[in-house]
């Protein structure tokens, strides 16, 4: 019992600190650069006569307080830079979730960028196209946006003091699926080049998946199979995955990790007993709320954060 109390106090302390970070994120910091439009005109595959109107979606009863954006026709990136004193030069493209219907803009976006800034990493927040486009796979338009965003970050690396060889991707829920697809399709052309930036690589240097969804064709299958849009190879970027055992998408994490392992990709899976889905950085009584520290440790061991 004495050990249990010590562990509980430790977890509570970490969660309180993370909660304070989330509270500060509510101040909605302004980006250092951007918003920068991804496309010079109409986004590829979109109908200019059917442009959507961006808006915030009101929360339903009992839903947590989250800024939910939808109606995105003009995707952008916003760059949040850490202070010069602790800037490591690394950058992460942040992909909020929302079932490809909305973007959880603060919970899985601005709050995450603030956390990244705290460990010396530039957060590049992706506002990708939602909701799902009719007659197109759910991820097709967002994948074009993500690939274009990574290329633009590399194109502006000198201007933004970013190391073009340390550009990762991070996604939550549907954003985790988008991050996984982006990490496994960088050799595939998804749109016609629009400028010199499109000659640069769209492959992330590392990938972080936080409660990813849709990575298997059927979450309830006895033997789940990887979703067909995910082509894992030995060249898939190093990946870390976080998932709770009571998350409805747990099969996604297990199956994707097994595919990474089978191809000898440098991968790490952190599976916690409880915690559910959609928690972001916000505190709870579950030990999964310590994932940011584990993630930081992994980036440090990978060399993303430079030498100690």
C-alpha positions as CSV (number, residue, x, y, z in Angstrom):
1,X,0.0,0.0,0.0
2,X,2.9,2.3,0.8
3,X,4.4,1.8,-2.7
4,X,1.0,2.3,-4.3
5,X,0.5,5.6,-2.5
6,X,4.0,6.8,-3.7
7,X,3.2,5.8,-7.3
8,X,-0.2,7.5,-7.1
9,X,1.4,10.7,-5.8
10,X,4.0,10.7,-8.5
11,X,1.4,10.2,-11.3
12,X,-0.8,12.9,-9.7
13,X,2.1,15.4,-9.6
14,X,3.0,14.8,-13.2
15,X,-0.6,15.2,-14.3
16,X,-1.0,18.4,-12.3
17,X,2.1,19.8,-14.1
18,X,0.6,18.8,-17.5
19,X,-2.7,20.3,-16.5
20,X,-1.0,23.6,-15.8
21,X,0.5,23.4,-19.3
22,X,-2.9,22.8,-20.8
23,X,-4.3,25.7,-18.8
24,X,-1.7,28.0,-20.2
25,X,-2.5,26.8,-23.7
26,X,-6.0,28.1,-23.3
27,X,-4.4,31.6,-23.7
28,X,-4.2,30.7,-27.5
29,X,-0.7,31.8,-28.3
30,X,0.0,33.4,-31.6
31,X,2.2,31.6,-34.1
32,X,5.6,32.9,-34.9
33,X,5.0,32.4,-38.6
34,X,1.8,32.0,-40.5
35,X,-0.9,31.1,-41.1
36,X,0.7,30.1,-44.4
37,X,-1.5,28.8,-47.2
38,X,-0.5,25.4,-48.4
39,X,-1.7,25.9,-52.0
40,X,-1.4,29.0,-54.2
41,X,-5.0,28.5,-55.5
42,X,-7.7,25.9,-55.0
43,X,-6.5,22.8,-53.2
44,X,-6.0,19.8,-55.5
45,X,-9.2,17.8,-56.1
46,X,-11.5,20.4,-54.6
47,X,-14.3,22.1,-56.5
48,X,-13.9,25.9,-56.5
49,X,-17.7,26.2,-56.8
50,X,-18.2,24.2,-53.6
51,X,-15.9,26.0,-51.2
52,X,-16.8,25.4,-47.6
53,X,-17.0,28.1,-44.9
54,X,-14.7,27.5,-41.9
55,X,-16.5,27.5,-38.6
56,X,-16.3,26.3,-35.1
57,X,-18.7,23.5,-34.0
58,X,-20.5,23.9,-30.7
59,X,-19.9,21.1,-28.2
60,X,-22.6,18.6,-27.6
61,X,-23.9,17.9,-24.1
62,X,-21.3,16.3,-21.9
63,X,-18.5,16.9,-24.4
64,X,-15.3,18.3,-23.1
65,X,-14.4,21.9,-23.8
66,X,-12.6,21.8,-27.1
67,X,-12.3,24.1,-30.1
68,X,-13.7,22.1,-33.0
69,X,-13.1,23.5,-36.5
70,X,-14.7,22.3,-39.7
71,X,-15.4,23.5,-43.2
72,X,-11.7,23.8,-44.1
73,X,-11.2,24.5,-47.8
74,X,-8.0,26.6,-47.5
75,X,-5.5,24.4,-45.5
76,X,-2.7,26.2,-43.7
77,X,0.3,25.7,-41.4
78,X,1.2,27.8,-38.4
79,X,4.7,27.7,-37.0
80,X,5.2,28.0,-33.2
81,X,8.8,28.5,-32.3
82,X,10.5,27.9,-29.0
83,X,12.7,30.5,-27.4
84,X,16.1,30.8,-29.0
85,X,17.8,29.7,-25.8
86,X,16.4,26.2,-25.9
87,X,15.6,25.8,-29.7
88,X,17.0,22.4,-30.8
89,X,16.3,23.1,-34.5
90,X,13.9,20.1,-34.6
91,X,10.3,20.5,-35.9
92,X,7.1,18.5,-35.7
93,X,4.1,18.7,-38.0
94,X,1.1,18.4,-35.6
95,X,-2.0,16.8,-37.0
96,X,-5.1,17.2,-34.8
97,X,-7.8,14.5,-34.8
98,X,-11.5,14.7,-35.1
99,X,-12.7,11.7,-37.2
100,X,-11.9,13.6,-40.5
101,X,-15.0,15.6,-39.7
102,X,-13.5,18.3,-37.4
103,X,-10.2,19.4,-36.0
104,X,-9.7,19.4,-32.2
105,X,-7.8,22.6,-32.7
106,X,-6.6,23.4,-29.1
107,X,-6.7,19.9,-27.5
108,X,-4.6,18.3,-30.1
109,X,-3.1,21.4,-31.8
110,X,-2.1,24.6,-30.1
111,X,-1.7,22.9,-26.7
112,X,0.6,20.3,-28.3
113,X,2.7,23.0,-30.0
114,X,3.2,24.7,-26.6
115,X,4.4,21.5,-25.1
116,X,6.8,20.9,-28.0
117,X,8.1,24.5,-27.5
118,X,8.8,23.6,-23.9
119,X,11.2,20.9,-25.0
120,X,12.9,23.0,-27.7
121,X,11.0,21.8,-30.7
122,X,9.1,23.9,-33.3
123,X,5.5,23.0,-33.5
124,X,4.0,23.2,-37.1
125,X,0.2,23.1,-36.7
126,X,-1.5,21.7,-39.8
127,X,-5.0,22.8,-40.6
128,X,-6.0,20.1,-43.1
129,X,-9.1,19.8,-45.1
130,X,-12.2,18.6,-43.3
131,X,-14.9,17.3,-43.4
132,X,-14.3,14.3,-45.7
133,X,-14.7,15.1,-49.4
134,X,-17.5,13.3,-51.2
135,X,-16.4,10.4,-53.4
136,X,-12.9,10.5,-52.1
137,X,-11.2,8.3,-49.5
138,X,-11.4,10.0,-46.0
139,X,-7.6,10.6,-45.9
140,X,-6.9,11.6,-49.6
141,X,-7.2,15.4,-49.4
142,X,-5.6,15.6,-45.9
143,X,-2.7,13.4,-47.2
144,X,-2.1,15.9,-49.9
145,X,-2.1,18.7,-47.3
146,X,0.3,16.8,-45.0
147,X,2.8,16.0,-47.8
148,X,2.7,19.6,-49.0
149,X,3.2,20.9,-45.4
150,X,6.3,18.8,-44.8
151,X,7.8,20.0,-48.1
152,X,7.1,23.6,-47.2
153,X,8.7,23.3,-43.8
154,X,11.8,22.0,-45.5
155,X,11.6,24.7,-48.1
156,X,11.5,27.4,-45.4
157,X,14.0,25.6,-43.1
158,X,16.6,28.3,-43.3
159,X,14.1,31.1,-42.8
160,X,12.5,29.4,-39.8
161,X,15.8,28.1,-38.2
162,X,14.7,24.5,-38.6
163,X,17.0,21.5,-39.4
164,X,15.5,20.0,-42.6
165,X,16.8,16.6,-41.5
166,X,14.9,16.6,-38.2
167,X,11.3,17.2,-39.3
168,X,8.8,14.8,-37.7
169,X,5.1,14.3,-37.7
170,X,2.7,13.7,-34.8
171,X,-1.0,12.9,-34.9
172,X,-3.9,12.2,-32.6
173,X,-6.8,9.8,-33.4
174,X,-7.7,10.5,-37.1
175,X,-4.6,12.7,-37.1
176,X,-2.7,9.7,-36.1
177,X,-4.0,7.8,-39.1
178,X,-3.0,10.8,-41.3
179,X,0.5,10.7,-39.8
180,X,0.8,7.0,-40.4
181,X,-0.3,7.3,-44.0
182,X,2.0,10.2,-44.5
183,X,4.9,8.1,-43.1
184,X,4.2,5.2,-45.4
185,X,3.4,6.9,-48.7
186,X,6.2,9.5,-49.1
187,X,7.3,7.8,-52.3
188,X,3.9,8.2,-53.9
189,X,2.8,11.2,-55.9
190,X,-0.6,12.5,-54.6
191,X,-0.8,15.8,-56.4
192,X,0.9,17.7,-59.3
193,X,3.8,19.8,-58.3
194,X,3.0,23.5,-57.9
195,X,6.4,25.0,-57.2
196,X,10.0,24.2,-56.3
197,X,9.1,23.0,-52.8
198,X,7.4,19.9,-54.3
199,X,10.8,18.6,-55.4
200,X,11.7,18.1,-51.7
201,X,11.0,15.0,-49.7
202,X,7.7,14.5,-47.9
203,X,9.0,11.7,-45.7
204,X,8.9,12.6,-42.0
205,X,12.2,11.8,-40.2
206,X,10.3,10.4,-37.2
207,X,6.6,9.7,-36.3
208,X,4.6,10.0,-33.1
209,X,1.2,8.4,-33.0
210,X,-1.0,9.3,-30.0
211,X,-4.1,7.1,-29.7
212,X,-4.2,6.6,-33.5
213,X,-7.4,5.4,-35.2
214,X,-8.4,3.7,-38.5
215,X,-5.1,1.8,-38.9
216,X,-6.9,-1.5,-39.4
217,X,-9.9,-2.4,-41.6
218,X,-12.0,-3.8,-38.7
219,X,-11.2,-3.0,-35.0
220,X,-13.4,-5.9,-33.9
221,X,-11.9,-8.6,-36.1
222,X,-10.3,-11.5,-34.3
223,X,-7.2,-11.1,-36.5
224,X,-7.2,-7.4,-37.6
225,X,-5.5,-6.5,-40.9
226,X,-3.7,-3.3,-41.6
227,X,-5.7,-0.7,-43.6
228,X,-4.7,-0.9,-47.3
229,X,-3.5,2.7,-47.5
230,X,-0.7,1.8,-45.1
231,X,2.4,0.3,-46.8
232,X,4.9,-0.3,-44.1
233,X,8.5,-1.0,-45.3
234,X,12.0,-1.0,-43.8
235,X,12.1,2.7,-44.8
236,X,9.2,3.7,-42.7
237,X,10.4,6.4,-40.2
238,X,11.1,5.5,-36.6
239,X,7.8,5.5,-34.8
240,X,6.4,5.7,-31.2
241,X,2.8,4.8,-30.4
242,X,0.8,5.5,-27.3
243,X,-2.5,3.7,-26.6
244,X,-4.8,2.8,-23.7
245,X,-6.1,-0.8,-23.4
246,X,-9.7,0.5,-23.0
247,X,-9.5,2.6,-26.2
248,X,-11.8,1.3,-29.0
249,X,-8.9,1.7,-31.4
250,X,-6.4,-0.5,-29.5
251,X,-6.2,-3.0,-32.4
252,X,-4.9,-0.2,-34.6
253,X,-1.9,0.3,-32.3
254,X,-1.1,-3.3,-31.9
255,X,-1.4,-4.2,-35.6
256,X,0.5,-1.2,-36.8
257,X,3.3,-1.9,-34.3
258,X,3.5,-5.5,-35.4
259,X,3.9,-4.4,-39.0
260,X,6.7,-2.0,-38.0
261,X,8.4,-4.8,-36.0
262,X,8.1,-7.2,-38.9
263,X,9.9,-4.8,-41.2
264,X,12.6,-4.0,-38.5
265,X,11.5,-0.4,-38.2
266,X,12.8,1.3,-35.1
267,X,9.5,1.4,-33.2
268,X,8.2,1.7,-29.6
269,X,4.7,0.9,-28.3
270,X,3.5,2.1,-25.0
271,X,0.2,0.4,-24.0
272,X,-1.4,1.5,-20.7
273,X,-4.3,-0.3,-19.0
274,X,-6.8,2.6,-19.0
275,X,-7.2,6.1,-20.2
276,X,-9.7,5.9,-23.0
277,X,-9.5,8.2,-26.0
278,X,-9.0,11.9,-26.8
279,X,-7.2,13.2,-23.7
280,X,-4.4,15.1,-25.4
281,X,-2.2,16.7,-22.7
282,X,-5.0,17.2,-20.2
283,X,-4.7,15.6,-16.8
284,X,-6.5,12.5,-15.5
285,X,-6.1,9.8,-12.9
286,X,-4.7,7.5,-15.5
287,X,-1.0,6.8,-15.9
288,X,-1.2,7.3,-19.6
289,X,-1.2,11.1,-18.8
290,X,2.6,10.7,-18.5
291,X,3.0,10.0,-22.2
292,X,4.6,13.4,-23.0
293,X,7.6,12.6,-20.8
294,X,8.0,9.2,-22.4
295,X,7.7,10.8,-25.8
296,X,10.4,13.4,-24.9
297,X,12.7,10.6,-23.7
298,X,12.2,8.8,-27.0
299,X,13.0,11.8,-29.1
300,X,16.1,12.4,-27.0
301,X,17.3,8.9,-27.5
302,X,16.6,9.1,-31.2
303,X,18.8,12.2,-31.4
304,X,16.0,14.5,-32.4
305,X,16.7,16.9,-29.5
306,X,20.4,17.0,-29.9
307,X,23.0,15.9,-27.4
308,X,22.6,16.4,-23.7
